Amino acid sequence: MLRQTIYALSSAPGKAGVAVVRVSGPRAKQALTSCTAGNARSSWRPRQAYFRSIQHPQTRAPLDRGLVLWFPGPHSFTGEDIVELHVHGGNAVVRSVLDALGELPDFRPAEQGEFAKRAFDNDKLDLTELEGLADLLNAETEAQRQLALRQAEGGLRVPYERWREQIIHCMAIMEAVIDFGEDEQIDEGATDTAVQNVIDMRNAILKHLDDKRVGEIVRNGVKVTIVGPPNAGKSTLLNMLAKREAAIVSDIPGTTRDVVEVTLNLGGYPVVISDTAGLRESTDVIEKEGMKRALSRLDQADIKICLIPLTDWDRLDQIVHDVVDKNTFVILTKQDLTDGSMVEKARNQVAQKARGVWALSCRTGQGVDPFLNDMIGLLKTTFDDAISSPALITQARHRRHLQDCVEALDQFLATPSEEIVLAAEELRQAANALGRITGRVDVEDVLDALFSQFCIGK
């Protein structure tokens, strides 16, 4: 049965200077001959823009004037014939063009992510490239854009497919030994070569997995948790960073009971900052639950920041003891209410235990800019080199399948030499685990979740 031709607005909805309507499918060229003015037999050169009058296919009523482009398959985004109509971005214009396309036989509106799904079905994109494309559409910072673009261009596909092909080659050696080993006198060293190749691949995959989850952190946002005693300035600092009243600020201790999150762009990196309930002794059930959530969020944080007011420094040794460690950054607040000697005393006491120390005043803003500059420098030092890697794990799904692959390779290496059939099966499992990353095998459940992230028209 002939596949239906789909169409949709592929640019953002709403008023704009230009709107792009995309058509894909076996009858796409009919949109050229039926919806544009001129000779129906006009030759359309691929990937060349033509300025035409856009009209209704039945009434021939003019709808707009714009650019028309023709992308014959398989050299197109979906692998099918594609037509693009670049019209004015008014709502009425776009609606009239979409309604006109709906009058053509076997044309229907595209579903969410259907253009990308057809690209996958036609082997124009693999699953990692599709995930990279979805991330590129959702990228909000420069670091996310760079990471997503490399993945959308095949940065992950290349090493994964190379490993999969090497495993299949090793599997072919084992199968040859099983089927023809005695009759054909296959070189006895062939099995040893396969084993050594598996060892090399296993080490390469383990090295790839040992990435401190940098790709996943950048994709989802660097988690920063702010903790400290009540009235240390946590909510005030959050509002200063967010440049809006994201959290309620009050002189009453215990105002913040739940976790308040704000997403920021710091130096091109996505940062999710959490303001938490103040840590102190309390009998209030709700406040105790807030402190429990604060400590839980602290355990999940990529960066931990503890605020300690200099005015209460001598009474807060217990918080320093319980919260501050070598992965914690300490901010000494209310600097404007103390003298320099107190700042130095506190800094010296905590410097040996913390990863870094700043002193600032949330009320006056003194010290905030140096703190922000240092934080941006920390992000760049931590992530800049890592995200420049062309192959960086960005999805928990990838990590899980890579771990499954390593486990199968370990089982292969642990299998006795006389159990060659079982050994070959372990290699098959390892190859399938890598195939699930790129979409070679058994990924229907992943596809449904992935395409739901795309907008209509992509």
N, C-alpha and C positions, 0 to 999 in steps of 0.2 A: 504493500500500500504506500502511495506517495506521501511523504512526510509533509505536514502542514507548514505553511510559511507564517512566520511570526513577525510582529512589529511592536515597537514601543518607543516612548520618548527616552533617549539615552543620556540626555543632559539633565541638569537639575530642574525640577518643576518650579513654576513661578515665573514672574516677569523677568525677561533677560533680553539682551541684544540679539542673541542667536540661540536657537533650539535645534538639537540634532535628533531626528527621528530615524531609527535604524530598522531595517527590514532584512530578515534572513530566512532562507529556505529555497526550495526548488523553483518556486514561481516568483522569486524576488525581482527578476528583471521585468516582470509585468508591471511593477510599480513605476518603472521608467517609461514604458510605452503607454500606459493608461493614465498616469497622473502627471505627465509633463506635456506641455504644448510643443508642437513641432511634428516633423515627419516620424511616423511610427517606426520606419525602417532605418532611422538614423543610427549610425555606428557609434557605439559607446566605448571609448578607449578606457581600459582598466586604470583605476587610481588617478583619473584626471577629472578636475572639477568643471562642471558645465553650469552656466547661469541660465536658468529656465523659469518659465511660468509654471507654477504648481496648480493643478486643476482637479476638479472632481471627475472620477473616471466615467461616470454615467451622464451627468448633466453638462459636463465640460465647463462648469462655472469656475472662474478663477478663484483660487484660495489664497495665493501669496506668490511672491517671486523669491527664488533663492538658489543655492548651489546644490547640485546633484552629483553624487559620486557612485561609481560602480566597481565592486570588488568581486570578481568571479572566483568561485571556489576552485581548487582547495586553498588558494592563496588569499585567505581572509581570516578574520579573527575566529569565526566559528568553523571554518573549513567548508562552509556552504556559500552559495551566491549571496552577496550582501549588497544592499542599496542604502545609501544615507541621503536624507533630505535635510539640508541646512536651511531652516526657515527662520523668520522673525520669532522672537521668544514671547510673544503675547499669548495669554491663555486661550483666547478665542481662535487664534491662528493655529496653535498646536492641536486644539480639540478638533478643528475642522479637518486638518490633515489626517489625524488618527481615525476620525469617522469615515473619511474617504477611503482609506486603506481597508477598513472593515467591510466595504462594499465589494471588494475583489474576491473571487471564488477561492476557497481554501486558504484564506488569510484569517488569522485570529490574533488577539493581543497576546503578547509574551507573558509568561508567568515569572515569578521572582527568580532571578538568577538563571533564566533559561538560555540566554545567549552563552553564558559561561559553561553551562552544562553541555550544550551542543559542541562547544570547543573541546571539552573533555572527551565527549563521545567520539569525536573525529580525530582524536590524538593530536590536537593542536596544543593542548596544555595537559600537564600531568597534575596530580593532586597537590603536590607541594607548590607548584606554580599558581594553581587556583587559590590556595590558602594565602600565598604571597599577594595575589591580586586583591583578595578581600581585605587583607591587612593594609595594602596601599590605599584602598578607598577609605579606610577608617583611620589612617595615620593622622595624628594631630601635632606631632613634633618632628623636628628634622631627623632625630635619631631613628624614630619609627619609620619615617619615609625611606631612609637609606636601607634599613634592614629589610623592609617589605619589598623594595624595588629589586634588591639582589635576589631575593627568593622568587619573586615573580619572573625574573629573567633566567631561572633555572639553577640558581646557586646551590640548592640542596639536591636537586635531581641528579646532577652530574656525579658526585661522589657516591650517592646511594645506588644508582644504577651500575656504577663501576664495581662496587662491592658485590652487588647481586650477580653480575655477570661472572665475576671471579668465583663466587660460590657455585654457580651453575657449572662452570668449567671444572671445578674440583669434583662436583657431583658426577659429571660425565666420566671422569677418570675412574671413580669408584664403580659406576655402572658398567664400564667397559671391563673392569677386573671381574665383576660378578658374572657378566655374560660370556666373556671370551678369554678370561685369564689363562685357563689351561690350554685351550685349543690354539690360540693365537700367540702364546708365549709373550704376553705384554711385559714390558720392562718392569722388573720388580721394584725399581726405584720410583716408578710413577706414583705409587701410593705415598711414599715418603715425601715426594714433591708436593702432593696435595695437602698432606698434613702440615708441612712448613708454610704453605700458602695460607692455610686456615689460621695458623698461629699469627702470621703477619697481619692478616685481616682483623683478627680478634683484637690485637694490640692497637691497631689504627682506630677501630670503633670505640674501644675503651678511652683512648685519648680524645676522641671526638666528644664522648659523653662527659669527660672531665672538664666542663666549661663553666662551672659555678652557676649554671642556669642563666647566664648573661642574656641570651636571646629572649628567653621567656620573660625575664625581668623587664627588659626594655619594651617588649611588645605589650605587656600588661601594665607597666608603670612601676617605677621604683617605690617600694613601700617604705614610708618614713613615719615612725610613731613617736609622738611627743608625750613624755610622762613627767611626773614630778608631783610635789605636794600641792595642796590647794593654794590659790592666789599666788602662784609662781609666775604667772603671765603666759600660760600655755595658750589660752584662747585669744589673748591679745596678739601674741606672735602669729597665730594662725590667721587672724584677720588682717594683719599687716602683710603677710605673704600673699594672701588671697586678694588683697586690695578691695575687700568688701566685708560686711558684717556676717561672716559665715557662722560664728559661734557667739553665744550670749556672754557678755563680759559683765561681771559684778564683783563687788567687794565681799559678797557673802561667800564664805568657803563652801565648796561642794556644789557650786552652780552647775557645772558640767557633770551629768550623770551617765550619759551614753557616749559612744564614739561618734565624733563629727569628722567627716572626710571631705577633703578638698583636693581636686586634681589641678596641678600647676604645670607650667612649662618652664623649667629651669635650665638655661643654657642649651635648649634644644632637646632636653630629655623630659619624658613624662614622669611626674612625681606625684604620688598619692600620699598626702600628709594627713595623719589622723591625730586629732586632739582627743585626749582621754580624761577620765575622771581623776581628780587629785588623790594621791596616795596618802593615807593617814589612818590612824586608829578610829574606828567608827562602829556604832551599834545599829545604825540605820540600815535596814535590809536592802533598800534600793541603792544606797550609796555603796554598800559592800558589793553588790552585783556589778555596779559601774567599775569599781576597782578590779574586780575579777576579769572583766572584759578588757580593761586597760592592760593588765599583765598578759592576757592571752594575745592581744594585738601586738604587744612588745615581742613576744616569741616568734611571731610571723613576720616581723619587720626585716627589711633589707638594711635599713639604717635606723639606729635607735638614738634618740635625743632626749636627754634628761635635763629639765629646767630646775635650777635650785636658786631660790632668792638669797642674795647676799645678806639681807636683813635678818634672815633666820638661819644663817649658816651653822652656827654652833649647835642648833637643835636638830640638824638634819643628817647627822652621821649615819643613822640607821638606814636612811633612804640611799645614801651613797653606798653603803655596804651591801644592801639588797639588790640594787638596780644597776649600778655602774660597773662595767667591766671593760675589757680591752676592745670590745666592739661598740662601745657607747660613746657618743659625743655629749659633752656637758656644756650647758649654757648657764652662766652665772648671771641672773637677772637682777633688776633694780639697782643697777650700777650707779644711777644718779643719786641714790639715797645713802651711799657709803663713800668712804674715802679710798684713795688708791692703795693704801696699805692693806685694807681688808680684801680688796680684789686680788692682790698678789698672794696674800696668805691663803685664800681659798684656792686660787689657781695652783699653787705649789702643792697643796694637800691632795688635790684630786688628779693632778697631771700624771702621776705615776700609775694611776689605776685606769684612767679613761683613754680613749683613742685620740681625743682632741678636746680643747677647752676654749670657749669664747666668753667674753663678758659684754653685756649690752643692757640697754634700758628700753623696754617696750614702750614706755610713756614718752620719752624724748626722741627715740629712734637712734640714739647714740650706739654705735657698734653693730647696727643691723646690716649695713652695707658690707662691711668686712666679712661678717658671717655668711651672707649670701654669696659673695665672691668666692669664699673658701669652699662653700658647699658645691658651687658650680665646678670649681677646680677639682674637687673630690670626684664628682660624677664623671668628668672628662678623663681623669686619671684611671678610674675604675673601668669605664666602658668604652672609651674611644678606640683603643687598639682592638678590643674584642669585636666590636660591631663592624670593623673593617674586614673581618673574615668573610669570604664569600659563602662559607657553609657554616651556619650557626643555627643550632636547634632553637626553634621558636614556639613549638607546640608540645604540650605534655604527651600528646598522641605519638609524636615522633620518638620521644625519649622511651616511651613504653615499648614500642616495636623494636627499637635498637637494643634495648635490654633483653627482649625476647630473643633477638638474633644472637646476642652474645651467649645467652644461656644455651641455645641450641648448639652453637659452636663448641661450648665447653663440654656438652654432652657427647658431641662427636669426638673430641679429643680424649674423653674418658672411656670411650667404647673400646673393648678389646679388639685387637686386630683381626681375630677370627670372626668377629660379628660384623662383617663388612656390610651386610644388608641393613642392619640397624644404623650403622654409621652413615650410610647414604641417606637414610630417612631423616636423620638429624640435620644433614645439609639441606634437604628439601624444606624442612621447617624453618631453617635460618633464611633461605632465599625467599620464602613466603612472607616472613616477618618484614623483610626489607621491601617486598612488593606491596605490602599494605600501606607503606608510607607514601609511595608514589602513585598508588591506585591501580597497580597491576592485578591484584587479587583481593576479593572479599572486602569491599569498602562501601557497600550500599548504605549502611547505617551512618557512615561518615559523610557521604555525599548529601544526604537529606539535611543534616545539621549545617553543612558548609554552605549550600546554596541558599539557605534561609537567611544568611548574612548579607547576601547581595540585594541591591535594590532592583526594582523593575527596570528593564532596559540595559542590564549588564549581564 
